[in-house]
Amino acid sequence: MPNRLSNAGHIPQRMCVVCRTKIDKKKLIRFVLLNSEIVFDLNCKIEKRGYYVCNSNDCLQKLENSVKKILRSRNFNGR
Ligand SMILES: [Zn+2]
């Protein structure tokens, strides 16, 4: 673990739900799940629990499957 205090100018990182790589937030696309559907939150305006996916064809193609797994594992109620 790097020392948090000496890491002042660091870029926030998020994990892609498909490949589980932690990368620069700016390289990821944020989305939320509304009624079990993927809604891309391009302006980060939707105040719901957000998820992130790489901005790459590979991850975007697999996104639907990954989301299904998330929904199943969380027993998502569509709140
Ligand atoms: Zn990815």
PDB file of the backbone (N, CA, C, O) and the ligand in Angstrom, with CONECT records:
HET     ZN  A 101       1
ATOM      1  N   MET A   1       0.836  -1.214   0.000  1.00  0.00           N
ATOM      2  CA  MET A   1       0.000   0.000   0.000  1.00  0.00           C
ATOM      3  C   MET A   1       0.866   1.256   0.000  1.00  0.00           C
ATOM      4  O   MET A   1       1.715   1.408   0.878  1.00  0.00           O
ATOM      5  N   PRO A   2       0.677   2.149  -0.949  1.00  0.00           N
ATOM      6  CA  PRO A   2       1.425   3.411  -0.928  1.00  0.00           C
ATOM      7  C   PRO A   2       0.948   4.298   0.219  1.00  0.00           C
ATOM      8  O   PRO A   2      -0.180   4.174   0.695  1.00  0.00           O
ATOM      9  N   ASN A   3       1.795   5.156   0.633  1.00  0.00           N
ATOM     10  CA  ASN A   3       1.454   6.091   1.702  1.00  0.00           C
ATOM     11  C   ASN A   3       0.431   7.117   1.205  1.00  0.00           C
ATOM     12  O   ASN A   3       0.717   7.905   0.302  1.00  0.00           O
ATOM     13  N   ARG A   4      -0.740   7.097   1.794  1.00  0.00           N
ATOM     14  CA  ARG A   4      -1.812   7.974   1.330  1.00  0.00           C
ATOM     15  C   ARG A   4      -1.435   9.443   1.414  1.00  0.00           C
ATOM     16  O   ARG A   4      -1.785  10.236   0.540  1.00  0.00           O
ATOM     17  N   LEU A   5      -0.716   9.802   2.476  1.00  0.00           N
ATOM     18  CA  LEU A   5      -0.422  11.207   2.712  1.00  0.00           C
ATOM     19  C   LEU A   5       0.529  11.785   1.672  1.00  0.00           C
ATOM     20  O   LEU A   5       0.467  12.976   1.369  1.00  0.00           O
ATOM     21  N   SER A   6       1.404  10.954   1.128  1.00  0.00           N
ATOM     22  CA  SER A   6       2.360  11.455   0.155  1.00  0.00           C
ATOM     23  C   SER A   6       1.832  11.317  -1.271  1.00  0.00           C
ATOM     24  O   SER A   6       2.566  11.498  -2.243  1.00  0.00           O
ATOM     25  N   ASN A   7       0.579  11.001  -1.370  1.00  0.00           N
ATOM     26  CA  ASN A   7       0.010  10.710  -2.690  1.00  0.00           C
ATOM     27  C   ASN A   7      -0.962  11.815  -3.107  1.00  0.00           C
ATOM     28  O   ASN A   7      -2.045  11.537  -3.621  1.00  0.00           O
ATOM     29  N   ALA A   8      -0.571  13.051  -2.885  1.00  0.00           N
ATOM     30  CA  ALA A   8      -1.496  14.177  -2.987  1.00  0.00           C
ATOM     31  C   ALA A   8      -2.159  14.332  -4.353  1.00  0.00           C
ATOM     32  O   ALA A   8      -3.383  14.434  -4.434  1.00  0.00           O
ATOM     33  N   GLY A   9      -1.378  14.350  -5.411  1.00  0.00           N
ATOM     34  CA  GLY A   9      -1.961  14.640  -6.721  1.00  0.00           C
ATOM     35  C   GLY A   9      -2.440  13.409  -7.472  1.00  0.00           C
ATOM     36  O   GLY A   9      -2.434  13.386  -8.703  1.00  0.00           O
ATOM     37  N   HIS A  10      -2.849  12.401  -6.747  1.00  0.00           N
ATOM     38  CA  HIS A  10      -3.186  11.175  -7.462  1.00  0.00           C
ATOM     39  C   HIS A  10      -4.533  11.277  -8.172  1.00  0.00           C
ATOM     40  O   HIS A  10      -5.415  12.039  -7.775  1.00  0.00           O
ATOM     41  N   ILE A  11      -4.660  10.487  -9.231  1.00  0.00           N
ATOM     42  CA  ILE A  11      -5.886  10.478 -10.022  1.00  0.00           C
ATOM     43  C   ILE A  11      -6.817   9.414  -9.457  1.00  0.00           C
ATOM     44  O   ILE A  11      -6.380   8.296  -9.183  1.00  0.00           O
ATOM     45  N   PRO A  12      -8.079   9.740  -9.280  1.00  0.00           N
ATOM     46  CA  PRO A  12      -8.984   8.721  -8.739  1.00  0.00           C
ATOM     47  C   PRO A  12      -9.100   7.526  -9.677  1.00  0.00           C
ATOM     48  O   PRO A  12      -9.187   7.673 -10.896  1.00  0.00           O
ATOM     49  N   GLN A  13      -9.097   6.363  -9.088  1.00  0.00           N
ATOM     50  CA  GLN A  13      -9.202   5.161  -9.909  1.00  0.00           C
ATOM     51  C   GLN A  13     -10.456   4.389  -9.555  1.00  0.00           C
ATOM     52  O   GLN A  13     -10.905   4.387  -8.408  1.00  0.00           O
ATOM     53  N   ARG A  14     -11.002   3.746 -10.543  1.00  0.00           N
ATOM     54  CA  ARG A  14     -12.182   2.923 -10.341  1.00  0.00           C
ATOM     55  C   ARG A  14     -11.964   1.581 -11.014  1.00  0.00           C
ATOM     56  O   ARG A  14     -11.098   1.435 -11.877  1.00  0.00           O
ATOM     57  N   MET A  15     -12.756   0.609 -10.609  1.00  0.00           N
ATOM     58  CA  MET A  15     -12.590  -0.729 -11.154  1.00  0.00           C
ATOM     59  C   MET A  15     -13.633  -0.997 -12.235  1.00  0.00           C
ATOM     60  O   MET A  15     -14.825  -0.752 -12.051  1.00  0.00           O
ATOM     61  N   CYS A  16     -13.153  -1.501 -13.355  1.00  0.00           N
ATOM     62  CA  CYS A  16     -14.046  -1.917 -14.423  1.00  0.00           C
ATOM     63  C   CYS A  16     -14.790  -3.178 -13.972  1.00  0.00           C
ATOM     64  O   CYS A  16     -14.169  -4.117 -13.475  1.00  0.00           O
ATOM     65  N   VAL A  17     -16.103  -3.205 -14.140  1.00  0.00           N
ATOM     66  CA  VAL A  17     -16.863  -4.365 -13.670  1.00  0.00           C
ATOM     67  C   VAL A  17     -16.636  -5.599 -14.540  1.00  0.00           C
ATOM     68  O   VAL A  17     -16.963  -6.715 -14.135  1.00  0.00           O
ATOM     69  N   VAL A  18     -16.081  -5.401 -15.727  1.00  0.00           N
ATOM     70  CA  VAL A  18     -15.880  -6.535 -16.633  1.00  0.00           C
ATOM     71  C   VAL A  18     -14.516  -7.186 -16.403  1.00  0.00           C
ATOM     72  O   VAL A  18     -14.438  -8.373 -16.086  1.00  0.00           O
ATOM     73  N   CYS A  19     -13.447  -6.414 -16.561  1.00  0.00           N
ATOM     74  CA  CYS A  19     -12.117  -7.015 -16.462  1.00  0.00           C
ATOM     75  C   CYS A  19     -11.500  -6.801 -15.075  1.00  0.00           C
ATOM     76  O   CYS A  19     -10.420  -7.316 -14.786  1.00  0.00           O
ATOM     77  N   ARG A  20     -12.186  -6.043 -14.224  1.00  0.00           N
ATOM     78  CA  ARG A  20     -11.764  -5.810 -12.840  1.00  0.00           C
ATOM     79  C   ARG A  20     -10.395  -5.158 -12.731  1.00  0.00           C
ATOM     80  O   ARG A  20      -9.689  -5.351 -11.742  1.00  0.00           O
ATOM     81  N   THR A  21     -10.023  -4.394 -13.736  1.00  0.00           N
ATOM     82  CA  THR A  21      -8.788  -3.640 -13.681  1.00  0.00           C
ATOM     83  C   THR A  21      -9.066  -2.279 -13.078  1.00  0.00           C
ATOM     84  O   THR A  21     -10.056  -1.629 -13.411  1.00  0.00           O
ATOM     85  N   LYS A  22      -8.187  -1.856 -12.190  1.00  0.00           N
ATOM     86  CA  LYS A  22      -8.335  -0.516 -11.638  1.00  0.00           C
ATOM     87  C   LYS A  22      -7.583   0.456 -12.513  1.00  0.00           C
ATOM     88  O   LYS A  22      -6.364   0.360 -12.656  1.00  0.00           O
ATOM     89  N   ILE A  23      -8.303   1.393 -13.100  1.00  0.00           N
ATOM     90  CA  ILE A  23      -7.639   2.374 -13.944  1.00  0.00           C
ATOM     91  C   ILE A  23      -8.198   3.767 -13.687  1.00  0.00           C
ATOM     92  O   ILE A  23      -9.170   3.956 -12.954  1.00  0.00           O
ATOM     93  N   ASP A  24      -7.552   4.718 -14.312  1.00  0.00           N
ATOM     94  CA  ASP A  24      -7.931   6.117 -14.252  1.00  0.00           C
ATOM     95  C   ASP A  24      -9.429   6.276 -14.524  1.00  0.00           C
ATOM     96  O   ASP A  24      -9.952   5.797 -15.530  1.00  0.00           O
ATOM     97  N   LYS A  25     -10.089   6.951 -13.614  1.00  0.00           N
ATOM     98  CA  LYS A  25     -11.536   7.155 -13.723  1.00  0.00           C
ATOM     99  C   LYS A  25     -11.941   7.778 -15.059  1.00  0.00           C
ATOM    100  O   LYS A  25     -13.014   7.498 -15.593  1.00  0.00           O
ATOM    101  N   LYS A  26     -11.062   8.624 -15.581  1.00  0.00           N
ATOM    102  CA  LYS A  26     -11.389   9.324 -16.823  1.00  0.00           C
ATOM    103  C   LYS A  26     -11.436   8.394 -18.030  1.00  0.00           C
ATOM    104  O   LYS A  26     -11.998   8.737 -19.070  1.00  0.00           O
ATOM    105  N   LYS A  27     -10.838   7.209 -17.880  1.00  0.00           N
ATOM    106  CA  LYS A  27     -10.833   6.278 -19.003  1.00  0.00           C
ATOM    107  C   LYS A  27     -11.976   5.279 -18.912  1.00  0.00           C
ATOM    108  O   LYS A  27     -12.105   4.378 -19.740  1.00  0.00           O
ATOM    109  N   LEU A  28     -12.795   5.458 -17.894  1.00  0.00           N
ATOM    110  CA  LEU A  28     -13.922   4.554 -17.705  1.00  0.00           C
ATOM    111  C   LEU A  28     -15.233   5.268 -18.010  1.00  0.00           C
ATOM    112  O   LEU A  28     -15.320   6.495 -17.964  1.00  0.00           O
ATOM    113  N   ILE A  29     -16.226   4.487 -18.316  1.00  0.00           N
ATOM    114  CA  ILE A  29     -17.557   5.043 -18.534  1.00  0.00           C
ATOM    115  C   ILE A  29     -18.408   4.691 -17.316  1.00  0.00           C
ATOM    116  O   ILE A  29     -18.464   3.533 -16.903  1.00  0.00           O
ATOM    117  N   ARG A  30     -19.060   5.685 -16.752  1.00  0.00           N
ATOM    118  CA  ARG A  30     -19.904   5.429 -15.588  1.00  0.00           C
ATOM    119  C   ARG A  30     -21.294   5.016 -16.046  1.00  0.00           C
ATOM    120  O   ARG A  30     -21.826   5.543 -17.023  1.00  0.00           O
ATOM    121  N   PHE A  31     -21.861   4.079 -15.333  1.00  0.00           N
ATOM    122  CA  PHE A  31     -23.259   3.752 -15.612  1.00  0.00           C
ATOM    123  C   PHE A  31     -23.950   3.393 -14.312  1.00  0.00           C
ATOM    124  O   PHE A  31     -23.313   3.051 -13.316  1.00  0.00           O
ATOM    125  N   VAL A  32     -25.261   3.479 -14.349  1.00  0.00           N
ATOM    126  CA  VAL A  32     -26.051   3.081 -13.189  1.00  0.00           C
ATOM    127  C   VAL A  32     -27.050   2.029 -13.652  1.00  0.00           C
ATOM    128  O   VAL A  32     -27.254   1.825 -14.849  1.00  0.00           O
ATOM    129  N   LEU A  33     -27.658   1.377 -12.694  1.00  0.00           N
ATOM    130  CA  LEU A  33     -28.655   0.368 -13.028  1.00  0.00           C
ATOM    131  C   LEU A  33     -30.026   0.877 -12.600  1.00  0.00           C
ATOM    132  O   LEU A  33     -30.316   1.020 -11.412  1.00  0.00           O
ATOM    133  N   LEU A  34     -30.855   1.143 -13.596  1.00  0.00           N
ATOM    134  CA  LEU A  34     -32.215   1.593 -13.321  1.00  0.00           C
ATOM    135  C   LEU A  34     -33.163   0.480 -13.747  1.00  0.00           C
ATOM    136  O   LEU A  34     -33.211   0.105 -14.918  1.00  0.00           O
ATOM    137  N   ASN A  35     -33.907  -0.037 -12.795  1.00  0.00           N
ATOM    138  CA  ASN A  35     -34.808  -1.157 -13.086  1.00  0.00           C
ATOM    139  C   ASN A  35     -34.080  -2.267 -13.833  1.00  0.00           C
ATOM    140  O   ASN A  35     -34.578  -2.805 -14.822  1.00  0.00           O
ATOM    141  N   SER A  36     -32.901  -2.593 -13.341  1.00  0.00           N
ATOM    142  CA  SER A  36     -32.078  -3.672 -13.896  1.00  0.00           C
ATOM    143  C   SER A  36     -31.588  -3.383 -15.305  1.00  0.00           C
ATOM    144  O   SER A  36     -31.120  -4.291 -15.992  1.00  0.00           O
ATOM    145  N   GLU A  37     -31.686  -2.149 -15.741  1.00  0.00           N
ATOM    146  CA  GLU A  37     -31.174  -1.821 -17.062  1.00  0.00           C
ATOM    147  C   GLU A  37     -29.959  -0.920 -16.955  1.00  0.00           C
ATOM    148  O   GLU A  37     -29.832  -0.113 -16.034  1.00  0.00           O
ATOM    149  N   ILE A  38     -29.061  -1.083 -17.933  1.00  0.00           N
ATOM    150  CA  ILE A  38     -27.847  -0.279 -17.953  1.00  0.00           C
ATOM    151  C   ILE A  38     -28.172   1.102 -18.503  1.00  0.00           C
ATOM    152  O   ILE A  38     -28.683   1.238 -19.614  1.00  0.00           O
ATOM    153  N   VAL A  39     -27.869   2.116 -17.714  1.00  0.00           N
ATOM    154  CA  VAL A  39     -28.050   3.488 -18.190  1.00  0.00           C
ATOM    155  C   VAL A  39     -26.709   4.197 -18.061  1.00  0.00           C
ATOM    156  O   VAL A  39     -26.195   4.373 -16.957  1.00  0.00           O
ATOM    157  N   PHE A  40     -26.148   4.603 -19.194  1.00  0.00           N
ATOM    158  CA  PHE A  40     -24.855   5.284 -19.147  1.00  0.00           C
ATOM    159  C   PHE A  40     -25.044   6.696 -18.618  1.00  0.00           C
ATOM    160  O   PHE A  40     -25.888   7.462 -19.085  1.00  0.00           O
ATOM    161  N   ASP A  41     -24.234   7.003 -17.637  1.00  0.00           N
ATOM    162  CA  ASP A  41     -24.358   8.283 -16.942  1.00  0.00           C
ATOM    163  C   ASP A  41     -23.210   9.188 -17.369  1.00  0.00           C
ATOM    164  O   ASP A  41     -22.274   9.443 -16.612  1.00  0.00           O
ATOM    165  N   LEU A  42     -23.313   9.662 -18.603  1.00  0.00           N
ATOM    166  CA  LEU A  42     -22.176  10.353 -19.208  1.00  0.00           C
ATOM    167  C   LEU A  42     -21.846  11.665 -18.510  1.00  0.00           C
ATOM    168  O   LEU A  42     -20.694  12.099 -18.527  1.00  0.00           O
ATOM    169  N   ASN A  43     -22.826  12.297 -17.904  1.00  0.00           N
ATOM    170  CA  ASN A  43     -22.558  13.564 -17.222  1.00  0.00           C
ATOM    171  C   ASN A  43     -22.433  13.406 -15.714  1.00  0.00           C
ATOM    172  O   ASN A  43     -22.345  14.394 -14.985  1.00  0.00           O
ATOM    173  N   CYS A  44     -22.427  12.159 -15.250  1.00  0.00           N
ATOM    174  CA  CYS A  44     -22.338  11.876 -13.819  1.00  0.00           C
ATOM    175  C   CYS A  44     -23.399  12.635 -13.029  1.00  0.00           C
ATOM    176  O   CYS A  44     -23.117  13.206 -11.975  1.00  0.00           O
ATOM    177  N   LYS A  45     -24.598  12.633 -13.541  1.00  0.00           N
ATOM    178  CA  LYS A  45     -25.676  13.390 -12.901  1.00  0.00           C
ATOM    179  C   LYS A  45     -26.639  12.502 -12.127  1.00  0.00           C
ATOM    180  O   LYS A  45     -27.383  12.977 -11.270  1.00  0.00           O
ATOM    181  N   ILE A  46     -26.619  11.236 -12.430  1.00  0.00           N
ATOM    182  CA  ILE A  46     -27.597  10.352 -11.799  1.00  0.00           C
ATOM    183  C   ILE A  46     -27.100   9.971 -10.410  1.00  0.00           C
ATOM    184  O   ILE A  46     -26.030   9.382 -10.260  1.00  0.00           O
ATOM    185  N   GLU A  47     -27.876  10.307  -9.419  1.00  0.00           N
ATOM    186  CA  GLU A  47     -27.447  10.038  -8.046  1.00  0.00           C
ATOM    187  C   GLU A  47     -27.895   8.657  -7.600  1.00  0.00           C
ATOM    188  O   GLU A  47     -28.808   8.482  -6.793  1.00  0.00           O
ATOM    189  N   LYS A  48     -27.210   7.712  -8.164  1.00  0.00           N
ATOM    190  CA  LYS A  48     -27.435   6.333  -7.779  1.00  0.00           C
ATOM    191  C   LYS A  48     -26.081   5.692  -7.669  1.00  0.00           C
ATOM    192  O   LYS A  48     -25.071   6.270  -8.069  1.00  0.00           O
ATOM    193  N   ARG A  49     -26.060   4.504  -7.129  1.00  0.00           N
ATOM    194  CA  ARG A  49     -24.811   3.758  -7.069  1.00  0.00           C
ATOM    195  C   ARG A  49     -24.275   3.572  -8.487  1.00  0.00           C
ATOM    196  O   ARG A  49     -24.953   2.998  -9.339  1.00  0.00           O
ATOM    197  N   GLY A  50     -23.074   4.051  -8.737  1.00  0.00           N
ATOM    198  CA  GLY A  50     -22.514   3.973 -10.076  1.00  0.00           C
ATOM    199  C   GLY A  50     -21.548   2.809 -10.235  1.00  0.00           C
ATOM    200  O   GLY A  50     -20.902   2.376  -9.281  1.00  0.00           O
ATOM    201  N   TYR A  51     -21.467   2.323 -11.444  1.00  0.00           N
ATOM    202  CA  TYR A  51     -20.489   1.302 -11.797  1.00  0.00           C
ATOM    203  C   TYR A  51     -19.670   1.835 -12.949  1.00  0.00           C
ATOM    204  O   TYR A  51     -20.043   2.811 -13.599  1.00  0.00           O
ATOM    205  N   TYR A  52     -18.546   1.178 -13.193  1.00  0.00           N
ATOM    206  CA  TYR A  52     -17.657   1.680 -14.233  1.00  0.00           C
ATOM    207  C   TYR A  52     -17.235   0.559 -15.168  1.00  0.00           C
ATOM    208  O   TYR A  52     -17.062  -0.590 -14.759  1.00  0.00           O
ATOM    209  N   VAL A  53     -17.074   0.926 -16.441  1.00  0.00           N
ATOM    210  CA  VAL A  53     -16.593  -0.034 -17.429  1.00  0.00           C
ATOM    211  C   VAL A  53     -15.571   0.668 -18.318  1.00  0.00           C
ATOM    212  O   VAL A  53     -15.676   1.866 -18.579  1.00  0.00           O
ATOM    213  N   CYS A  54     -14.575  -0.102 -18.782  1.00  0.00           N
ATOM    214  CA  CYS A  54     -13.572   0.457 -19.683  1.00  0.00           C
ATOM    215  C   CYS A  54     -14.230   0.966 -20.954  1.00  0.00           C
ATOM    216  O   CYS A  54     -15.239   0.430 -21.412  1.00  0.00           O
ATOM    217  N   ASN A  55     -13.648   1.991 -21.502  1.00  0.00           N
ATOM    218  CA  ASN A  55     -14.125   2.514 -22.775  1.00  0.00           C
ATOM    219  C   ASN A  55     -13.466   1.716 -23.905  1.00  0.00           C
ATOM    220  O   ASN A  55     -12.741   2.272 -24.730  1.00  0.00           O
ATOM    221  N   SER A  56     -13.729   0.407 -23.929  1.00  0.00           N
ATOM    222  CA  SER A  56     -13.154  -0.434 -24.978  1.00  0.00           C
ATOM    223  C   SER A  56     -14.221  -1.412 -25.458  1.00  0.00           C
ATOM    224  O   SER A  56     -15.078  -1.848 -24.689  1.00  0.00           O
ATOM    225  N   ASN A  57     -14.151  -1.741 -26.729  1.00  0.00           N
ATOM    226  CA  ASN A  57     -15.157  -2.635 -27.302  1.00  0.00           C
ATOM    227  C   ASN A  57     -15.228  -3.948 -26.556  1.00  0.00           C
ATOM    228  O   ASN A  57     -16.303  -4.513 -26.355  1.00  0.00           O
ATOM    229  N   ASP A  58     -14.063  -4.421 -26.151  1.00  0.00           N
ATOM    230  CA  ASP A  58     -14.005  -5.702 -25.476  1.00  0.00           C
ATOM    231  C   ASP A  58     -14.868  -5.716 -24.216  1.00  0.00           C
ATOM    232  O   ASP A  58     -15.711  -6.594 -24.029  1.00  0.00           O
ATOM    233  N   CYS A  59     -14.639  -4.734 -23.370  1.00  0.00           N
ATOM    234  CA  CYS A  59     -15.377  -4.688 -22.112  1.00  0.00           C
ATOM    235  C   CYS A  59     -16.834  -4.314 -22.332  1.00  0.00           C
ATOM    236  O   CYS A  59     -17.719  -4.835 -21.652  1.00  0.00           O
ATOM    237  N   LEU A  60     -17.091  -3.420 -23.271  1.00  0.00           N
ATOM    238  CA  LEU A  60     -18.477  -3.016 -23.503  1.00  0.00           C
ATOM    239  C   LEU A  60     -19.305  -4.185 -24.028  1.00  0.00           C
ATOM    240  O   LEU A  60     -20.493  -4.301 -23.728  1.00  0.00           O
ATOM    241  N   GLN A  61     -18.668  -5.046 -24.812  1.00  0.00           N
ATOM    242  CA  GLN A  61     -19.396  -6.197 -25.325  1.00  0.00           C
ATOM    243  C   GLN A  61     -19.760  -7.179 -24.225  1.00  0.00           C
ATOM    244  O   GLN A  61     -20.798  -7.840 -24.280  1.00  0.00           O
ATOM    245  N   LYS A  62     -18.898  -7.266 -23.230  1.00  0.00           N
ATOM    246  CA  LYS A  62     -19.144  -8.217 -22.151  1.00  0.00           C
ATOM    247  C   LYS A  62     -19.922  -7.590 -20.997  1.00  0.00           C
ATOM    248  O   LYS A  62     -20.252  -8.256 -20.016  1.00  0.00           O
ATOM    249  N   LEU A  63     -20.201  -6.321 -21.134  1.00  0.00           N
ATOM    250  CA  LEU A  63     -20.814  -5.594 -20.022  1.00  0.00           C
ATOM    251  C   LEU A  63     -22.150  -6.193 -19.602  1.00  0.00           C
ATOM    252  O   LEU A  63     -22.429  -6.339 -18.412  1.00  0.00           O
ATOM    253  N   GLU A  64     -22.966  -6.536 -20.581  1.00  0.00           N
ATOM    254  CA  GLU A  64     -24.287  -7.043 -20.243  1.00  0.00           C
ATOM    255  C   GLU A  64     -24.212  -8.286 -19.362  1.00  0.00           C
ATOM    256  O   GLU A  64     -24.963  -8.431 -18.397  1.00  0.00           O
ATOM    257  N   ASN A  65     -23.291  -9.177 -19.716  1.00  0.00           N
ATOM    258  CA  ASN A  65     -23.126 -10.389 -18.910  1.00  0.00           C
ATOM    259  C   ASN A  65     -22.669 -10.073 -17.495  1.00  0.00           C
ATOM    260  O   ASN A  65     -23.152 -10.656 -16.524  1.00  0.00           O
ATOM    261  N   SER A  66     -21.736  -9.145 -17.395  1.00  0.00           N
ATOM    262  CA  SER A  66     -21.231  -8.783 -16.072  1.00  0.00           C
ATOM    263  C   SER A  66     -22.329  -8.159 -15.230  1.00  0.00           C
ATOM    264  O   SER A  66     -22.422  -8.408 -14.028  1.00  0.00           O
ATOM    265  N   VAL A  67     -23.153  -7.353 -15.866  1.00  0.00           N
ATOM    266  CA  VAL A  67     -24.237  -6.712 -15.129  1.00  0.00           C
ATOM    267  C   VAL A  67     -25.231  -7.754 -14.632  1.00  0.00           C
ATOM    268  O   VAL A  67     -25.747  -7.654 -13.519  1.00  0.00           O
ATOM    269  N   LYS A  68     -25.488  -8.741 -15.456  1.00  0.00           N
ATOM    270  CA  LYS A  68     -26.397  -9.811 -15.017  1.00  0.00           C
ATOM    271  C   LYS A  68     -25.877 -10.485 -13.764  1.00  0.00           C
ATOM    272  O   LYS A  68     -26.633 -10.815 -12.851  1.00  0.00           O
ATOM    273  N   LYS A  69     -24.559 -10.682 -13.742  1.00  0.00           N
ATOM    274  CA  LYS A  69     -23.953 -11.299 -12.555  1.00  0.00           C
ATOM    275  C   LYS A  69     -24.092 -10.391 -11.339  1.00  0.00           C
ATOM    276  O   LYS A  69     -24.376 -10.858 -10.236  1.00  0.00           O
ATOM    277  N   ILE A  70     -23.890  -9.098 -11.544  1.00  0.00           N
ATOM    278  CA  ILE A  70     -24.033  -8.160 -10.429  1.00  0.00           C
ATOM    279  C   ILE A  70     -25.458  -8.213  -9.895  1.00  0.00           C
ATOM    280  O   ILE A  70     -25.684  -8.278  -8.687  1.00  0.00           O
ATOM    281  N   LEU A  71     -26.395  -8.185 -10.804  1.00  0.00           N
ATOM    282  CA  LEU A  71     -27.799  -8.174 -10.386  1.00  0.00           C
ATOM    283  C   LEU A  71     -28.121  -9.437  -9.602  1.00  0.00           C
ATOM    284  O   LEU A  71     -28.838  -9.399  -8.602  1.00  0.00           O
ATOM    285  N   ARG A  72     -27.584 -10.546 -10.070  1.00  0.00           N
ATOM    286  CA  ARG A  72     -27.872 -11.808  -9.397  1.00  0.00           C
ATOM    287  C   ARG A  72     -27.219 -11.849  -8.024  1.00  0.00           C
ATOM    288  O   ARG A  72     -27.840 -12.254  -7.041  1.00  0.00           O
ATOM    289  N   SER A  73     -25.949 -11.423  -7.965  1.00  0.00           N
ATOM    290  CA  SER A  73     -25.220 -11.551  -6.703  1.00  0.00           C
ATOM    291  C   SER A  73     -25.738 -10.575  -5.650  1.00  0.00           C
ATOM    292  O   SER A  73     -25.594 -10.822  -4.453  1.00  0.00           O
ATOM    293  N   ARG A  74     -26.334  -9.479  -6.083  1.00  0.00           N
ATOM    294  CA  ARG A  74     -26.839  -8.512  -5.104  1.00  0.00           C
ATOM    295  C   ARG A  74     -28.305  -8.699  -4.823  1.00  0.00           C
ATOM    296  O   ARG A  74     -28.883  -7.995  -3.996  1.00  0.00           O
ATOM    297  N   ASN A  75     -28.910  -9.648  -5.509  1.00  0.00           N
ATOM    298  CA  ASN A  75     -30.350  -9.833  -5.359  1.00  0.00           C
ATOM    299  C   ASN A  75     -31.048  -8.493  -5.515  1.00  0.00           C
ATOM    300  O   ASN A  75     -31.840  -8.064  -4.676  1.00  0.00           O
ATOM    301  N   PHE A  76     -30.723  -7.871  -6.599  1.00  0.00           N
ATOM    302  CA  PHE A  76     -31.149  -6.501  -6.886  1.00  0.00           C
ATOM    303  C   PHE A  76     -32.674  -6.414  -6.970  1.00  0.00           C
ATOM    304  O   PHE A  76     -33.322  -7.205  -7.656  1.00  0.00           O
ATOM    305  N   ASN A  77     -33.215  -5.456  -6.273  1.00  0.00           N
ATOM    306  CA  ASN A  77     -34.679  -5.331  -6.233  1.00  0.00           C
ATOM    307  C   ASN A  77     -35.213  -4.233  -7.134  1.00  0.00           C
ATOM    308  O   ASN A  77     -36.412  -3.952  -7.134  1.00  0.00           O
ATOM    309  N   GLY A  78     -34.339  -3.619  -7.892  1.00  0.00           N
ATOM    310  CA  GLY A  78     -34.786  -2.571  -8.791  1.00  0.00           C
ATOM    311  C   GLY A  78     -35.134  -1.280  -8.072  1.00  0.00           C
ATOM    312  O   GLY A  78     -35.912  -0.464  -8.567  1.00  0.00           O
ATOM    313  N   ARG A  79     -34.550  -1.111  -6.908  1.00  0.00           N
ATOM    314  CA  ARG A  79     -34.848   0.108  -6.154  1.00  0.00           C
ATOM    315  C   ARG A  79     -34.309   1.335  -6.854  1.00  0.00           C
ATOM    316  O   ARG A  79     -34.471   2.450  -6.358  1.00  0.00           O
TER     317      ARG A  79
HETATM  318 ZN    ZN A 101     -12.541  -3.456 -18.511  1.00  0.00          ZN2+
END
